[in-house]
């Protein structure tokens, strides 16, 4: 029997691929500080588990494929509070943002088609596309330029020269951006909107980090852009904003009626989303702004402390992340994956070590990002500083080839 | 912007498509008896919600992509008790059997490929395949023959004449079968094994109804067949056996190491399965055989009562289901979907009506199954008898075209 072609190229998650090494290191009694994963350490609102605990039924039953009414209403209200109004039947609850992204690719792309994305991009975009025989067409952005959105002419030149212009179906963007932390300016958003219109593309707007904006500018959603209202697929999740990654609750919102009709069929295909997680998510309408404000303040302090430390290290390029809770760091080694592995196995400070994510698989262009890391700041500032001690020590002692 | 080709053909779930009509009927105060869906009415083991309620964490966090250790161990033990032994790393926990089936299609089929199935088959096989540009190649089985597995020569003739012999990658089967209720004999299984070997196919064995066997023969799993150990993808779910459809917990078990490596990448793509549902599912190692035995007895009584009633109606063909909790019924009307709709809107007995599932979309061959229904028996015998009163009344009064 044969495997499918697409299964040949599925990437191992760079965020999760070191799991076995971590287990081995931990078995030696060494503590591993996790700067690899976007798993918030902030407590989940107590309302979540309280709602679940008081859900008393004899039979844990299937729910509507589109989502439970209260969960949909909570999602609707949440978006409304950002000025984004959707009817209940323009929403659906998904198994995390991951399923929302997978459904979006299924409904918009044929196998062999392409999706535009700015690299570095959230690495799962690769596997989500690959699993469906779809490829990411990357537009490179660079640490040296602060990962800014390239000007429109540069997009047009890239698309025209790509040789696959007619097979580009969608533009996918995370905003605020994972991994770069960019909070896009209105001008940058205008460029993207212009490209989406000019090439008649869907815009898959992954805004799961909406709350994590450390700039003085307000965050703008792509769903505010009336001129592309029928082509925006707004993807969201409660994982980051409510520290609820283990509840697999995401959503899709769109004003495109045909998309809505078809996404319901995808929802029916997998019957429904976890009842208990939906019960908990529905209760998130109790969470007040203070929770979100406090988290933003905490993450901003961590970012500042992290940046301050990185700025003092030599040979490092680390543009300030304006949002989300990651930073991309260009380091003076030629293979960041080897560096991450070596650090994990060899560097100990107070019997602790650190796990980071090599950034290569956040790029679509072969070879790019090999000297970059993504660090998350989902641990306290104290632990973050311990991690930086280890990182600094590792950079000093690393015997592998340095780039210069 | 364009939609994908595959999105054009996605079917609406025939099991869920009457939701709006049902709401309207219920709004009039009429009770709708649900014989459409495989949603057990039996109580979920109390251990499930108890385990969830006592899960006390500050942060509801991501879990391992393959599954939580205790949940994997419970799955391992469950299979072991059926004589099926898998290492922990030969298992993964999925978002219901639905995701397990989707992953299996992704890893084994290219777009344009085919999967063999005996029709009538579980209707979601259509959408799961369609969503990936894959098609079901149906082998017809008939109510008149008790939906038996056709002899090997018939399979070979069908495959050779299909014109797509080289594009068939897998055989998918639900056993015990949804919707026909067949519990396959050893001889029938041998035929399937022979076909799978002869045409070098994967065997996707969907055994979520394993516990629901009303025959005196022991149930045999395709995973017992040593000669195809490397090509069997065993799909399971706690939904039916533990009345826990709202917990989206399924699993994949396989001895094929390459499949296992690749399915882990699919698991990583969507990060993890619901933490709370996994906590509940892990506690299912507390459920004793008495729970399962009692349920089997209850369903068997319902089946017998249902069959007895159906046997007394004229013009009906309803082979005895040996397992699962469905029966396929051939009725003397030319369009069962119209009949279902008409019944829902027009027939009332004691202010109740009944919802049934038209069976056409359980078939791949156009036109087949148009005069068939699938009835589930997930309600008490008393309610089932009320439903049969309504069904009988509907058959008498139906003004639509009868077949003869």
Interface residues (C-beta under 8 A of the other chain):
Chain A: X1 X2 X3 X4 X5 X6 X7 X10 X11 X12 X13 X16 X19 X37 X39 X40 X41 X42 X43 X44 X48 X49 X52 X53 X55 X56 X57 X58 X59 X60 X61 X62 X63 X64 X65 X95 X96 X98 X99 X102 X106 X107 X108 X109 X110 X111 X113 X124 X127 X128 X131 X132 X133 X169 X170 X200 X201 X202 X231 X243 X244 X245 X246 X247 X248 X258 X259 X262 X264 X265 X266 X268 X269 X270 X271 X272 X273 X274 X275 X276 X277 X280
Chain B: X1 X2 X3 X4 X5 X6 X7 X10 X11 X12 X13 X16 X19 X37 X39 X40 X41 X42 X43 X44 X48 X49 X52 X53 X55 X56 X57 X58 X59 X60 X61 X62 X63 X64 X65 X95 X96 X98 X99 X102 X106 X107 X108 X109 X110 X111 X113 X124 X127 X128 X131 X132 X133 X169 X170 X200 X201 X202 X231 X243 X244 X245 X246 X247 X248 X258 X259 X262 X264 X265 X266 X268 X269 X270 X271 X272 X273 X274 X275 X276 X277 X280
